[in-house]
Structures are given as C-alpha cells and as structure tokens.
Amino acid sequence: MRAASTTSAEGEFAASTAAPAWNGKQRLTLGAARGMTPALIRALGRTWRWDLPAGVPEGAFSTPPRPAIYVFWHRCILPIAWFARDRGFGVLVSQHFDGELIAQVAERLGYKLFRGSSTRGGQ
C-alpha cells in the first residue's frame, strides 16, 4: 500500500500521513520488536566495553551530533544502536516491513527517523 501523498505546501520532505496496512502477524511481530528489542539492546549494551577505532573524528559522537553521514557494516548495528542512542542521531529507514521493524526499535532508542523507499514513492 502506498502512503498518502503530501501537498507542495507541506514541503518536499514532509512526512506521509498514512501508515501501511500490516496484517495481523506483522502487527504482532512489530509489537514484540518494539517492546523487547530495545530492552535487549540496552541490557547487552551495559556489558560492552568500547574502543573506538583510529580515524574516528573528534566530536563524532557528541550530543547533539555534528552534521555528517555515518556508515557502518550491518554486523555493527547492535553496538552502534547502543552507543549512539539518545544523542539526536537520525536514521534513514525503508518503508518496507523490515524497515518498519528497525524503525520501531530505533525510535524507542531515541533516534530520529527519516523514512524513504524508491519503490514506495521516495517519501
């Protein structure tokens, strides 16, 4: 289902107003992910010790973050989700179901969400 379009008065990057129609199993999965995954990441994160690699710019993880685009390997999603939580970082997330799972968790960890999808209107 495609999100509702926005008018030009709302701006080029305005948020869409209609949520996708997820089926019952998907809604259950999203609810479980939203409730349990942030708690799991917070519990695991309390046990981790950090050693940032050489080359990380000074102030890269300041609050609020400096304007920049940060990239990392998928294997680093859990550690970076813990490390950069509640600092005002934004996350680009697809509008597909797997992106919705990530969005539910990221929002609970204090990230700003930017939704986009080339196959769902680029909203």
Salt bridges, closest charged atoms under 4 A:
ASP86 OD2 - ARG42 NH1 3.76
GLU100 OE1 - ARG115 NH1 2.91
GLU107 OE1 - ARG34 NH1 3.15
